[in-house]
Amino acid sequence: MGMGNAGAAANELVAGRYRLQEVVHSEVSCVCWYGEDIAYARPRLLTQTHLPPDPLQGPAGPTAARIMHAAEVMGLRWPGSVASVIDVVEEPGSLWTVVEWIDGMPLGEFLDQYGALDHVRAARIGLDLLDVMESAHAEGLVHGELSLGQVFVRDHGGVTVAGYGLAGAGPSARIGAPAYASPEQARDESYGAPADLWALGALLHTMTEGRPPFRDRGRPEATLKSIVRQTPRSPRRAGPLARIIQGLLRKDSRERLTGPVVRDALAHIVSSEDSATVRTTVPPPRSSVHRLVHMVRGRRHLGRATLIATAVAAAVALTVTALAATGDSSGADSSVSGAAASRTGPLFPDGGGDGGGDEASTSAPGAAAPTASPSSSPSPTSSPSSPSSSRSPSPSASASGALPAGFRVHTAPEGFAVALPEAWERVGTDRADDRSYRVVFGADGDRRSLAVTYSTRVGSDPVAVWRDVVEPSLQEGAGYDRLGAIRATTYQGREAADMEWVEESGGTRVRTFGRGFLIGGGEGFSLRWTTPDADWDTPGNQQALQTFLATFRGLSG
């Protein structure tokens, strides 16, 4: 992992407590990190804000107190929609804000993955953001730093806003993301609620047009000068949002549209739109479309799940729902050979042939040792239909949070955490329109892999899902053989089922242990651990599997 900004790098500790993991979003003067609170083994989001020197300002204590106060006030008034601040850490030249995990991604990252939004989806996000803004304004709180990095789009709808209390931490009226500064901020004048409304207009412009109304000119002072002197770009793709955007981007703050007027206009767009004619679901990431087409072309059998196809530039862009049928993500994992390239079977759980899943925000109880453990290798005389002998859980990873040497907790942007070997990283990611996903972890030269799958539509019986939905697709692969019976169990207090099998992958016989479990609301996870069959019983592989099972957690914001 490269440097995040100004000396901050992955694996470094902030305040001796928060370990930086990976950058999720960066903009001028601001970098957002995924991190871990090592004191409690919990995932966190950390935002580093670089503060320009101010000879007239003393320590950042007042800023820290202001941030904590704003978070407390807004948390009581609008819980879940404002980031819950855990800590504020002052360092020379920068301020770190540590917040609870948010089950979503920054708006900037969201747009990078999915591209510009249609006007209906942008209006929905705008309404959610306006709810938070007006609630804060009623408490006398002006954000003043709204930008793509301060607004998180939650996985199951709505937004979470971060950064309250940060305004005023530096000598200027605006610290970060100058392209979203209002003219009064750009002139370094006093400002109020209309500055947030300007930022809302700029964000709506970016969501629909794919770029802000004023381009970032590289130097903050140049960008701010253009906001004062130039006319904002006219929106061309915003549809009925165009007039709202233009009304919010009026240079004179007294002439801008007010919150109630904007609310009525946005609500009208959302309520009057015919959902049958405008796509409001999230499309697959643009970068994955080409890969998915080749992935599906490379499979002869598509299984039972439904393929969803959309015409894009006279071609068929298949979403990851196709993957729910094929389960093959080898197109994304060319750097991983052998077992790590074996991804057969539909996304589990996939009850009744439904694809399913999303960047998981549904929380699971704290990690605990599994109640039923994977089997050891069957004896030569054991048949595939008889259960294998049971292996008791290894004490190497437990609910106490102690990890074996060489493992670290990885917090995924999708909203789950699991301890992985230190050299491992994400080697494949596939998503579906219904918010399902599969994330595969591994390492170059390592023939093992762990696949984490999340689904939104699952059957009520985990055993039946493995038997009736997953296994038929697996049986079409080379050398498939189930080891023993599918075993009903519980995992983290939830209904679960385990299945083990062997198959041929890239000329190697590999073995997979799969655990699928329900988390309620029609949603579920599965974990699939794959190794070369000959290496299955090695102590290191058994320790790795028990560590995965003991440390996996689904998270909520």
C-alpha positions as CSV (number, residue, x, y, z in Angstrom):
1,M,0.0,0.0,0.0
2,G,1.4,3.4,-0.9
3,M,1.4,6.5,1.1
4,G,-2.0,8.0,1.9
5,N,-0.9,11.6,2.3
6,A,1.7,13.6,4.1
7,G,3.4,10.6,5.7
8,A,0.4,8.6,6.6
9,A,0.8,5.0,5.4
10,A,-1.0,1.7,5.7
11,N,-0.3,-0.2,8.9
12,E,0.8,2.9,10.8
13,L,-0.8,3.7,14.1
14,V,-2.6,6.9,14.9
15,A,-2.4,7.9,18.6
16,G,-1.0,4.4,19.3
17,R,-4.5,2.9,18.9
18,Y,-5.9,3.2,15.4
19,R,-4.2,1.1,12.7
20,L,-4.5,2.5,9.1
21,Q,-5.5,-0.1,6.6
22,E,-6.3,1.4,3.2
23,V,-7.4,4.7,1.7
24,V,-11.0,4.8,0.7
25,H,-11.2,8.3,-0.6
26,S,-9.0,11.4,-0.9
27,E,-9.6,15.0,-1.9
28,V,-7.8,18.3,-1.3
29,S,-6.6,18.5,2.3
30,C,-8.6,15.4,3.3
31,V,-7.9,11.6,3.2
32,C,-10.3,9.0,4.5
33,W,-8.9,5.7,5.7
34,Y,-10.4,2.3,6.6
35,G,-8.8,1.4,9.9
36,E,-8.9,-0.7,13.0
37,D,-9.2,0.2,16.7
38,I,-6.7,-2.3,18.0
39,A,-7.8,-1.6,21.6
40,Y,-11.2,-3.2,20.8
41,A,-10.5,-5.0,17.5
42,R,-13.2,-3.0,15.9
43,P,-13.3,-1.4,12.4
44,R,-13.2,2.4,12.2
45,L,-13.1,5.1,9.6
46,L,-10.4,7.7,10.1
47,T,-10.3,11.0,8.2
48,Q,-7.1,13.0,8.2
49,T,-7.6,16.7,7.6
50,H,-4.5,18.7,6.8
51,L,-4.6,22.1,8.4
52,P,-2.8,25.1,7.0
53,P,-0.6,26.9,9.5
54,D,-2.3,29.6,11.4
55,P,0.0,31.7,13.6
56,L,-3.1,33.2,15.4
57,Q,-4.6,29.9,16.4
58,G,-3.4,27.8,19.3
59,P,-3.9,24.1,19.8
60,A,-6.8,22.3,18.1
61,G,-8.5,21.6,21.4
62,P,-11.4,24.0,20.6
63,T,-11.8,22.2,17.2
64,A,-11.8,18.8,18.8
65,A,-14.4,19.9,21.3
66,R,-16.5,21.4,18.6
67,I,-16.4,18.2,16.5
68,M,-17.4,16.1,19.5
69,H,-20.2,18.5,20.5
70,A,-21.6,18.6,16.9
71,A,-21.6,14.8,16.6
72,E,-23.3,14.4,20.0
73,V,-26.1,16.9,19.1
74,M,-26.7,15.5,15.7
75,G,-26.5,11.9,16.9
76,L,-29.4,12.6,19.3
77,R,-31.4,14.5,16.7
78,W,-30.7,12.4,13.6
79,P,-29.2,9.0,14.7
80,G,-27.6,7.0,12.0
81,S,-27.4,9.8,9.5
82,V,-24.5,11.6,11.1
83,A,-21.2,9.9,11.7
84,S,-20.7,8.8,15.3
85,V,-17.4,10.3,16.4
86,I,-15.2,8.1,18.6
87,D,-12.1,10.3,18.9
88,V,-10.4,13.4,17.6
89,V,-6.6,13.3,17.5
90,E,-4.4,16.3,16.9
91,E,-1.1,15.9,15.2
92,P,1.2,18.7,13.9
93,G,-0.4,20.1,10.8
94,S,-3.3,17.7,10.7
95,L,-6.4,16.6,12.6
96,W,-7.7,13.0,12.7
97,T,-11.4,12.3,13.2
98,V,-12.2,8.7,14.1
99,V,-15.8,7.6,13.6
100,E,-17.8,4.4,13.9
101,W,-17.9,2.1,10.9
102,I,-20.3,3.3,8.2
103,D,-22.1,0.7,6.2
104,G,-21.5,2.4,2.9
105,M,-19.0,4.3,0.8
106,P,-18.1,7.9,0.3
107,L,-20.1,9.5,-2.5
108,G,-16.9,10.1,-4.5
109,E,-16.0,6.5,-4.4
110,F,-19.6,5.6,-5.2
111,L,-19.6,7.7,-8.3
112,D,-16.1,6.4,-9.3
113,Q,-17.6,2.9,-9.3
114,Y,-21.0,3.4,-10.7
115,G,-20.7,6.5,-12.8
116,A,-23.0,9.5,-13.0
117,L,-26.5,8.9,-11.6
118,D,-29.9,9.4,-13.2
119,H,-31.8,12.4,-11.9
120,V,-34.2,10.3,-9.8
121,R,-31.5,8.5,-7.8
122,A,-29.6,11.8,-7.4
123,A,-32.8,13.4,-6.1
124,R,-33.2,10.7,-3.5
125,I,-29.7,11.2,-2.2
126,G,-30.3,14.9,-2.3
127,L,-33.4,14.5,-0.2
128,D,-31.6,12.4,2.4
129,L,-28.8,14.9,2.6
130,L,-31.2,17.8,2.9
131,D,-32.9,16.0,5.8
132,V,-29.6,16.0,7.7
133,M,-28.7,19.6,6.7
134,E,-32.0,21.1,7.8
135,S,-31.9,19.2,11.1
136,A,-28.4,20.6,11.7
137,H,-29.5,24.1,10.7
138,A,-32.4,23.9,13.2
139,E,-29.7,23.4,15.9
140,G,-27.6,26.3,14.6
141,L,-25.0,23.9,13.1
142,V,-23.6,24.7,9.6
143,H,-21.5,22.0,8.1
144,G,-19.4,24.3,5.8
145,E,-17.3,21.4,4.5
146,L,-19.7,19.3,2.5
147,S,-18.0,17.4,-0.3
148,L,-17.9,14.0,-2.0
149,G,-15.8,12.7,0.9
150,Q,-18.1,13.8,3.7
151,V,-21.3,12.1,2.4
152,F,-21.5,8.4,2.6
153,V,-24.1,6.5,0.6
154,R,-25.3,3.7,2.8
155,D,-25.7,0.2,1.4
156,H,-29.4,-0.2,2.4
157,G,-30.5,3.4,1.5
158,G,-30.0,6.8,3.0
159,V,-26.8,8.8,3.7
160,T,-24.5,9.4,6.6
161,V,-22.8,12.7,6.8
162,A,-19.4,13.2,8.4
163,G,-17.4,16.3,9.1
164,Y,-19.7,18.3,11.3
165,G,-17.7,20.7,13.5
166,L,-14.6,20.7,11.3
167,A,-15.4,24.1,9.7
168,G,-13.3,26.9,11.3
169,A,-10.4,24.6,12.2
170,G,-8.1,26.6,9.9
171,P,-7.5,30.2,9.1
172,S,-9.7,30.1,6.0
173,A,-13.5,29.8,5.7
174,R,-13.0,26.5,3.8
175,I,-10.4,23.7,4.6
176,G,-11.0,20.9,2.1
177,A,-12.5,20.3,-1.4
178,P,-12.5,23.9,-2.6
179,A,-14.6,23.0,-5.7
180,Y,-17.6,22.7,-3.3
181,A,-17.0,26.0,-1.5
182,S,-19.7,28.7,-1.8
183,P,-18.7,32.1,-3.2
184,E,-18.9,33.7,0.3
185,Q,-16.5,31.0,1.6
186,A,-14.3,31.5,-1.4
187,R,-14.1,35.2,-0.5
188,D,-13.3,34.2,3.0
189,E,-16.4,35.9,4.4
190,S,-18.7,34.8,7.1
191,Y,-21.3,32.3,6.0
192,G,-24.3,30.4,7.2
193,A,-26.9,27.8,6.1
194,P,-26.9,29.0,2.4
195,A,-23.3,27.8,2.1
196,D,-24.5,24.2,2.7
197,L,-27.3,24.7,0.2
198,W,-24.7,25.8,-2.4
199,A,-22.7,22.6,-1.6
200,L,-25.9,20.6,-2.1
201,G,-26.3,22.1,-5.5
202,A,-22.7,21.4,-6.4
203,L,-23.1,17.8,-5.2
204,L,-26.3,17.3,-7.3
205,H,-24.4,18.7,-10.3
206,T,-21.5,16.2,-9.7
207,M,-23.9,13.3,-9.3
208,T,-25.7,13.9,-12.6
209,E,-22.9,15.4,-14.7
210,G,-20.0,13.4,-13.4
211,R,-18.0,16.6,-12.5
212,P,-18.5,19.6,-10.2
213,P,-19.8,22.9,-11.5
214,F,-16.3,24.4,-11.1
215,R,-13.3,22.3,-11.9
216,D,-10.5,21.8,-9.5
217,R,-7.6,23.9,-10.8
218,G,-4.9,22.1,-8.8
219,R,-4.3,25.0,-6.4
220,P,-7.0,25.8,-3.9
221,E,-6.6,29.5,-4.3
222,A,-7.1,29.2,-8.1
223,T,-10.2,27.1,-7.7
224,L,-11.7,29.5,-5.1
225,K,-11.0,32.4,-7.4
226,S,-12.8,30.8,-10.3
227,I,-15.9,30.2,-8.1
228,V,-16.0,34.0,-7.3
229,R,-15.3,35.2,-10.8
230,Q,-16.7,32.6,-13.2
231,T,-20.2,31.2,-14.0
232,P,-20.8,27.6,-13.1
233,R,-21.1,25.0,-15.8
234,S,-24.7,24.5,-17.0
235,P,-26.0,21.0,-16.2
236,R,-26.7,19.0,-19.4
237,R,-27.7,15.6,-18.1
238,A,-29.6,16.6,-14.9
239,G,-33.1,16.6,-16.5
240,P,-35.6,18.2,-14.1
241,L,-32.9,18.7,-11.6
242,A,-31.2,21.3,-13.7
243,R,-33.4,24.2,-12.5
244,I,-32.9,23.1,-8.9
245,I,-29.1,23.0,-9.3
246,Q,-29.1,26.4,-11.0
247,G,-31.2,27.9,-8.2
248,L,-28.9,26.5,-5.6
249,L,-25.8,27.8,-7.4
250,R,-26.7,31.5,-7.3
251,K,-23.7,33.6,-6.4
252,D,-25.7,35.8,-4.0
253,S,-26.6,33.7,-1.0
254,R,-29.8,35.7,-0.5
255,E,-31.1,34.6,-3.9
256,R,-30.5,30.9,-3.5
257,L,-33.4,28.5,-3.2
258,T,-34.4,27.8,0.4
259,G,-34.5,24.4,2.0
260,P,-38.3,24.0,1.9
261,V,-38.4,25.0,-1.8
262,V,-35.7,22.5,-2.6
263,R,-37.4,19.7,-0.6
264,D,-40.7,20.2,-2.5
265,A,-39.0,20.1,-5.8
266,L,-36.9,17.0,-5.1
267,A,-39.9,15.2,-3.6
268,H,-41.9,16.0,-6.7
269,I,-39.2,14.5,-8.9
270,V,-39.0,11.3,-6.9
271,S,-42.8,10.8,-6.4
272,S,-43.8,11.6,-10.0
273,E,-41.2,9.5,-11.8
274,D,-42.4,6.3,-13.3
275,S,-40.1,3.7,-11.9
276,A,-40.7,1.5,-14.9
277,T,-39.0,3.9,-17.3
278,V,-36.1,5.2,-15.2
279,R,-33.5,2.9,-13.7
280,T,-33.1,3.7,-10.0
281,T,-31.1,0.7,-9.1
282,V,-27.3,0.8,-8.9
283,P,-25.7,-0.4,-12.1
284,P,-22.7,-2.7,-12.0
285,P,-19.3,-0.8,-11.8
286,R,-18.3,0.2,-15.3
287,S,-14.9,-1.3,-15.0
288,S,-16.3,-4.7,-14.4
289,V,-18.7,-4.9,-17.4
290,H,-16.1,-6.0,-19.9
291,R,-14.6,-8.6,-17.5
292,L,-18.0,-10.0,-16.7
293,V,-18.9,-10.5,-20.4
294,H,-15.8,-12.6,-20.9
295,M,-16.4,-14.4,-17.7
296,V,-19.8,-15.6,-18.8
297,R,-18.7,-16.4,-22.3
298,G,-16.1,-18.7,-20.9
299,R,-18.7,-20.9,-19.2
300,R,-21.0,-23.4,-21.0
301,H,-23.4,-24.0,-18.1
302,L,-25.2,-21.1,-16.5
303,G,-27.0,-22.9,-13.7
304,R,-30.4,-21.9,-12.3
305,A,-30.0,-18.3,-11.3
306,T,-31.3,-15.6,-13.7
307,L,-29.0,-13.7,-16.0
308,I,-29.7,-10.0,-16.1
309,A,-28.6,-8.3,-19.3
310,T,-28.5,-4.7,-20.3
311,A,-27.7,-3.4,-23.8
312,V,-24.7,-1.1,-23.6
313,A,-23.2,0.3,-26.8
314,A,-24.8,-2.5,-28.8
315,A,-23.2,-5.1,-26.6
316,V,-24.6,-7.2,-23.7
317,A,-23.1,-6.0,-20.3
318,L,-23.8,-8.8,-17.9
319,T,-24.1,-8.0,-14.2
320,V,-22.9,-10.1,-11.4
321,T,-26.3,-11.8,-11.3
322,A,-24.8,-13.9,-14.1
323,L,-22.1,-14.8,-11.6
324,A,-24.8,-16.0,-9.3
325,A,-25.4,-18.6,-12.0
326,T,-21.8,-19.4,-12.9
327,G,-20.0,-18.5,-9.8
328,D,-16.8,-18.1,-11.9
329,S,-14.8,-15.1,-11.0
330,S,-11.6,-16.3,-12.7
331,G,-11.6,-13.4,-15.0
332,A,-11.0,-11.1,-12.0
333,D,-8.4,-13.4,-10.4
334,S,-5.8,-13.9,-13.2
335,S,-3.0,-13.2,-10.7
336,V,-4.0,-16.2,-8.5
337,S,-3.5,-19.7,-9.7
338,G,-4.8,-23.1,-8.8
339,A,-7.3,-23.2,-5.9
340,A,-7.6,-19.4,-5.8
341,A,-9.0,-19.5,-9.3
342,S,-11.7,-22.0,-8.5
343,R,-15.0,-20.1,-7.9
344,T,-17.6,-22.6,-9.1
345,G,-21.1,-22.6,-8.0
346,P,-23.7,-19.8,-7.6
347,L,-23.5,-17.0,-5.1
348,F,-24.6,-18.6,-1.8
349,P,-27.2,-18.4,-0.3
350,D,-29.3,-18.2,-3.4
351,G,-32.6,-19.7,-2.4
352,G,-34.9,-20.8,-5.2
353,G,-32.5,-19.4,-7.8
354,D,-32.6,-15.8,-6.7
355,G,-29.4,-13.9,-6.9
356,G,-28.7,-11.8,-3.9
357,G,-26.5,-9.7,-1.8
358,D,-25.0,-6.3,-1.0
359,E,-22.2,-4.6,0.7
360,A,-23.2,-6.0,4.0
361,S,-24.4,-3.7,6.7
362,T,-26.5,-6.2,8.7
363,S,-24.6,-6.8,11.9
364,A,-23.8,-10.2,13.2
365,P,-23.0,-11.0,16.9
366,G,-19.4,-10.9,18.0
367,A,-17.2,-13.5,16.5
368,A,-17.2,-16.8,18.3
369,A,-15.7,-20.2,17.7
370,P,-17.9,-22.2,15.4
371,T,-20.3,-24.8,16.9
372,A,-19.6,-27.3,14.1
373,S,-16.1,-27.6,12.6
374,P,-15.0,-28.6,9.2
375,S,-14.1,-32.2,8.8
376,S,-10.7,-33.7,8.4
377,S,-9.8,-35.7,5.4
378,P,-12.0,-38.7,5.0
379,S,-10.5,-42.1,5.2
380,P,-10.0,-44.0,1.9
381,T,-13.0,-46.2,2.8
382,S,-15.4,-43.4,3.6
383,S,-18.0,-42.6,1.0
384,P,-19.0,-39.2,-0.1
385,S,-22.5,-39.7,1.4
386,S,-21.2,-40.4,4.9
387,P,-20.1,-37.7,7.3
388,S,-16.4,-37.2,7.7
389,S,-14.9,-37.3,11.2
390,S,-15.2,-34.1,13.1
391,R,-12.3,-31.9,14.1
392,S,-12.7,-29.8,17.2
393,P,-12.1,-26.1,16.8
394,S,-8.5,-24.9,17.1
395,P,-7.8,-22.5,19.9
396,S,-5.6,-20.4,17.6
397,A,-8.3,-17.8,17.0
398,S,-11.0,-17.2,19.6
399,A,-13.6,-14.7,20.6
400,S,-11.1,-13.1,22.9
401,G,-9.6,-11.4,19.8
402,A,-6.2,-13.0,20.0
403,L,-4.9,-13.7,16.5
404,P,-2.3,-16.3,15.4
405,A,1.1,-14.9,14.3
406,G,1.0,-13.7,10.7
407,F,-2.7,-12.7,10.7
408,R,-4.2,-9.3,10.6
409,V,-7.8,-8.0,10.7
410,H,-9.0,-6.9,7.2
411,T,-12.0,-4.5,7.2
412,A,-13.6,-4.6,3.8
413,P,-15.4,-1.6,2.3
414,E,-18.4,-3.8,1.7
415,G,-19.0,-3.9,5.5
416,F,-17.4,-7.0,6.9
417,A,-14.2,-7.9,8.7
418,V,-12.2,-11.0,8.9
419,A,-8.6,-11.9,10.0
420,L,-6.4,-12.9,7.0
421,P,-2.8,-13.9,6.4
422,E,-0.7,-10.7,6.3
423,A,0.3,-11.2,2.7
424,W,-3.2,-11.6,1.5
425,E,-5.3,-9.0,-0.3
426,R,-8.4,-8.8,-2.4
427,V,-8.0,-10.6,-5.7
428,G,-11.5,-10.4,-7.1
429,T,-14.8,-8.6,-6.5
430,D,-18.1,-9.2,-8.2
431,R,-21.4,-7.4,-7.6
432,A,-25.0,-7.7,-8.7
433,D,-27.8,-5.1,-9.2
434,D,-29.7,-6.6,-6.3
435,R,-26.6,-5.6,-4.1
436,S,-25.2,-9.1,-3.9
437,Y,-21.4,-9.5,-4.0
438,R,-18.6,-11.9,-3.8
439,V,-15.1,-10.9,-2.6
440,V,-12.2,-13.3,-3.0
441,F,-9.0,-13.0,-1.0
442,G,-5.6,-14.6,-1.7
443,A,-2.0,-13.8,-2.7
444,D,0.3,-14.3,-5.6
445,G,1.9,-17.7,-5.5
446,D,-0.5,-18.9,-2.9
447,R,-2.9,-21.6,-4.2
448,R,-5.4,-21.1,-1.4
449,S,-8.3,-18.6,-1.3
450,L,-11.2,-17.4,0.8
451,A,-14.4,-16.2,-0.8
452,V,-16.9,-14.1,1.1
453,T,-20.4,-13.9,-0.4
454,Y,-23.3,-11.8,0.7
455,S,-26.9,-12.4,-0.6
456,T,-30.1,-10.5,-0.1
457,R,-32.5,-13.3,-1.1
458,V,-32.0,-16.7,0.4
459,G,-34.0,-19.7,1.2
460,S,-35.1,-20.4,4.7
461,D,-33.2,-23.7,5.0
462,P,-29.4,-23.4,4.6
463,V,-29.0,-27.2,3.9
464,A,-31.5,-27.0,1.1
465,V,-29.7,-24.0,-0.5
466,W,-26.5,-26.0,-0.7
467,R,-28.2,-29.1,-1.9
468,D,-30.7,-27.7,-4.4
469,V,-29.1,-24.5,-5.6
470,V,-25.4,-24.6,-5.2
471,E,-24.6,-28.3,-5.7
472,P,-26.3,-28.8,-9.1
473,S,-23.9,-26.2,-10.6
474,L,-20.9,-27.7,-8.9
475,Q,-21.8,-31.1,-10.3
476,E,-21.2,-29.8,-13.8
477,G,-17.6,-29.1,-13.1
478,A,-14.7,-31.4,-13.6
479,G,-14.0,-34.0,-10.9
480,Y,-16.7,-32.8,-8.5
481,D,-17.3,-35.0,-5.5
482,R,-19.1,-34.0,-2.3
483,L,-17.4,-35.2,0.9
484,G,-20.0,-36.5,3.4
485,A,-23.4,-35.0,4.1
486,I,-24.4,-31.4,4.1
487,R,-24.4,-30.6,7.8
488,A,-26.9,-28.3,9.6
489,T,-25.3,-26.3,12.3
490,T,-25.4,-22.9,13.9
491,Y,-22.9,-20.1,13.6
492,Q,-22.8,-17.0,15.7
493,G,-26.2,-17.9,17.0
494,R,-27.7,-18.2,13.5
495,E,-28.9,-21.1,11.3
496,A,-26.1,-22.4,9.1
497,A,-25.0,-25.3,7.0
498,D,-21.6,-26.7,6.0
499,M,-20.7,-28.5,2.8
500,E,-17.3,-29.8,1.7
501,W,-16.3,-31.0,-1.8
502,V,-13.4,-31.6,-4.1
503,E,-13.0,-30.7,-7.8
504,E,-10.4,-30.2,-10.5
505,S,-9.2,-26.6,-11.0
506,G,-6.4,-25.7,-13.4
507,G,-5.0,-29.3,-13.3
508,T,-5.0,-29.4,-9.5
509,R,-7.4,-31.3,-7.3
510,V,-8.7,-28.8,-4.8
511,R,-10.9,-29.0,-1.7
512,T,-13.4,-26.5,-0.5
513,F,-15.2,-26.0,2.8
514,G,-18.3,-23.9,2.6
515,R,-20.3,-22.4,5.5
516,G,-23.5,-20.6,4.7
517,F,-25.6,-18.8,7.3
518,L,-28.7,-16.7,7.6
519,I,-28.6,-13.3,9.2
520,G,-32.3,-12.4,8.9
521,G,-34.4,-10.3,6.6
522,G,-33.9,-12.8,3.7
523,E,-30.1,-12.1,3.8
524,G,-27.2,-14.4,4.3
525,F,-23.4,-14.9,4.1
526,S,-21.2,-17.7,3.0
527,L,-17.5,-18.4,3.5
528,R,-15.6,-20.7,1.2
529,W,-12.1,-21.8,2.0
530,T,-10.3,-23.6,-0.9
531,T,-6.8,-25.3,-0.8
532,P,-5.1,-28.0,-2.8
533,D,-6.6,-31.2,-1.7
534,A,-3.1,-32.7,-0.8
535,D,-2.5,-29.8,1.6
536,W,-5.9,-29.7,3.3
537,D,-4.9,-31.3,6.6
538,T,-1.7,-29.2,7.2
539,P,-1.7,-27.4,10.5
540,G,-1.3,-24.1,8.8
541,N,-4.4,-24.6,6.6
542,Q,-6.5,-25.9,9.5
543,Q,-5.4,-22.9,11.6
544,A,-6.3,-20.5,8.8
545,L,-9.8,-21.9,8.4
546,Q,-10.5,-21.8,12.2
547,T,-9.2,-18.2,12.3
548,F,-11.6,-17.2,9.4
549,L,-14.5,-18.8,11.2
550,A,-13.7,-17.3,14.6
551,T,-13.1,-13.8,13.4
552,F,-15.5,-13.1,10.6
553,R,-18.0,-10.4,11.4
554,G,-20.8,-8.7,9.4
555,L,-20.9,-5.0,10.4
556,S,-23.3,-2.2,10.7
557,G,-22.8,1.5,10.9
